[in-house]
């Protein structure tokens, strides 16, 4: 979480794209439930 936020603040990455890719890969790996500090941001992006 902190690494993604810091890199996004420095303009090195697209926070939304990276976060969605991270969560998608966790789901693809077989997770039934994902708990993350990114939850509020993702909920806002997907609404």
TIPA-909803 format. One record per residue (C-alpha): residue in three letters; z negated, y negated, x. Coordinates in steps of 0.2 Angstrom, whole numbers, padded with zeros to 4 digits, always signed. Last residue first. Example, Ala and Ser with C-alpha at 12.3 -4.5 7.8 and 13.67 -1.06 7.14 Angstrom:
% TIPA-909803
SER-0036+0005+0068/ALA-0039+0022+0062/
//
This chain:
% TIPA-909803
UNK+0044-0016-0094/UNK+0048-0006-0078/UNK+0044-0020-0066/UNK+0028-0025-0074/UNK+0022-0007-0075/UNK+0027-0005-0057/UNK+0017-0020-0051/UNK+0001-0015-0061/UNK+0002+0003-0054/UNK+0005-0002-0036/UNK-0013+0003-0031/UNK-0008+0020-0035/UNK-0013+0036-0045/UNK+0001+0048-0048/UNK+0000+0063-0059/UNK+0010+0079-0061/UNK+0016+0078-0043/UNK+0030+0090-0039/UNK+0038+0083-0023/UNK+0050+0074-0034/UNK+0036+0064-0042/UNK+0030+0059-0024/UNK+0048+0054-0020/UNK+0050+0044-0035/UNK+0034+0034-0031/UNK+0039+0030-0013/UNK+0057+0025-0019/UNK+0049+0014-0033/UNK+0038+0006-0020/UNK+0053+0003-0008/UNK+0064-0004-0021/UNK+0051-0016-0028/UNK+0045-0022-0011/UNK+0062-0026-0003/UNK+0059-0024+0015/UNK+0057-0035+0031/UNK+0054-0052+0022/UNK+0037-0054+0030/UNK+0028-0053+0014/UNK+0037-0037+0010/UNK+0031-0029+0026/UNK+0013-0034+0023/UNK+0014-0027+0005/UNK+0022-0011+0010/UNK+0009-0009+0024/UNK-0005-0013+0013/UNK+0000+0000+0000/
//
